[in-house]
Amino acid sequence: MPAAAWLGYVVPKRHARRAVTRTLLKRQIRQVFGTLPALPPGLWVVRLRLPFDRKQFPSASSDALRAAARDELQALIRKIAR
């Protein structure tokens, strides 16, 4: 067991076809988890399970996609905190 929190993330190509979108999602993961006071020690992995709707987010790196990803990650963090 590591002495600190380690963060890993997986953004599969089948859920985010464009590299720009995958990079945006990875940056949002790092940003949201970086703002936390501290995670308990351990290995933490964030995995994109479902694709984002391309009709709802036509641009690969739109502000709407960035906000949706951030909101979903913050909801996940609230769930972890419980």
C-alpha positions in Angstrom: 0.0 0.0 0.0 1.5 3.3 -1.0 2.1 6.0 1.7 0.4 8.7 -0.5 -2.5 8.8 -2.9 -1.7 7.8 -6.5 -4.1 8.8 -9.2 -4.5 6.9 -12.5 -7.0 7.5 -15.2 -8.3 5.6 -18.3 -10.1 7.3 -21.1 -10.7 4.6 -23.7 -10.6 5.5 -27.4 -14.0 3.8 -28.0 -15.7 6.3 -25.6 -13.7 9.4 -26.8 -12.7 9.0 -30.4 -10.8 12.2 -30.8 -7.4 12.7 -29.1 -8.4 16.3 -28.2 -11.4 15.0 -26.3 -9.3 12.4 -24.5 -6.7 15.0 -23.5 -9.4 17.4 -22.3 -10.9 14.7 -20.1 -7.6 13.7 -18.6 -6.8 17.3 -17.8 -10.1 17.7 -16.1 -9.5 14.6 -14.0 -6.1 16.0 -12.9 -7.5 19.4 -12.2 -10.4 18.3 -10.2 -8.4 15.8 -8.1 -5.6 18.3 -7.7 -8.0 20.7 -6.0 -8.9 18.2 -3.3 -7.3 18.8 0.2 -6.1 15.2 0.3 -7.2 11.8 -0.8 -6.7 8.9 1.6 -3.5 6.9 0.8 -4.0 4.3 -1.9 -4.3 3.7 -5.6 -7.1 5.7 -7.2 -8.2 5.0 -10.7 -10.8 7.1 -12.7 -12.2 5.3 -15.7 -14.5 6.7 -18.3 -17.3 4.1 -18.5 -19.7 5.6 -21.0 -19.1 7.9 -24.0 -20.2 11.5 -24.1 -22.9 12.2 -26.6 -21.3 13.7 -29.7 -24.6 15.3 -30.7 -24.7 17.2 -27.4 -21.0 18.0 -27.5 -20.1 18.4 -31.2 -16.8 20.2 -30.6 -13.9 18.1 -29.4 -12.8 20.6 -26.7 -15.9 22.7 -26.0 -16.5 24.6 -22.8 -19.7 22.6 -22.4 -17.8 19.3 -22.5 -15.3 20.7 -20.0 -18.1 21.8 -17.6 -20.0 18.5 -18.0 -16.8 16.5 -17.2 -16.0 18.7 -14.3 -19.5 18.4 -12.8 -19.5 14.6 -13.2 -16.1 14.3 -11.5 -17.1 16.5 -8.6 -20.2 14.4 -8.1 -17.9 11.3 -8.0 -15.7 13.0 -5.4 -18.7 13.8 -3.3 -19.7 10.2 -3.5 -16.1 9.1 -2.4 -16.2 11.6 0.5 -19.2 9.9 2.0 
